Amino acid sequence: MRTTRGAAVVLMAALPVFGLAAGCSSSGAAPAGSDRSERTEQTASVSPTTPSPARPTAPSAPPATAGNGIRVRPADPPTATKAALPTRLGLDAIGLDVPVVAVGVAADGQMELPPNPAVIGWYRFGPSTTDQRGSVVLGGHLDSKQYGVGPLARLRKARPGDTVAIRLSDNSTSTYRVRTVEDIAKSKLALDRVFDRDGAPLLRIITCGGPYDRNGGGYRDNLVVTAAPV
């Protein structure tokens, strides 16, 4: 049961919003591959981090290409710091437990992502789990050259009905239930739907998916897990 009613969460990219295709391999990482669910996952030990209340100005135009990040809608200037911020993501059915940090829009106009794939970012220009409308978006890298394959590689194993828990900075927990797990081509990702601010509360968790382009294009798809409040 959720102790605090939450909005939906998505995993990956920046908004007001520009576009949202996430390229999830950072710093020239080797691809996790289609068999990544069978690989030994290399994760770094990371302590939970309290999200920063910083409020930088977001870019005003979409990037020309998705690159290795997540495209987002142009970001609206933040109106206020949320009282309770997401600090940890847990999905027990697949053994996922990672810290959450607040992120914004990177210099290239894409959603800012934590460089360590063992950490996931919460898009702070969108809803938090304490909001009653819109999608909460979480996004992170699948792997990286420095850290190897991260725990978000397990997202592919999530199934409808699995429980997702978001721990907040006030020690409350928002609970969701997985609805869908989808591989979506970055060029087809509906940013207005993923980064929705006015619809029913949802949680969207995003990382990379699909085949890896070794010629510099990164991963072709975004893996998107959509969950609804319990």
Secondary structure, DSSP 8 states (H G I E B T S, - for coil): --SS---B---S---SS-------EESS-----TTGGGS--------------------SS--S--TTSEE--------S--SS-EEEEEEGGGTEEEEEEEE-B-TTSEE---SSTTSEEEETTS--TT-SSSEEEEE--SEETTTEE-GGGGGGG--TT-EEEEEETTS-EEEEEEEEEEEEEGGG--HHHHT-SSSS-EEEEEEEEEEEETTTTEEEEEEEEEEEE-
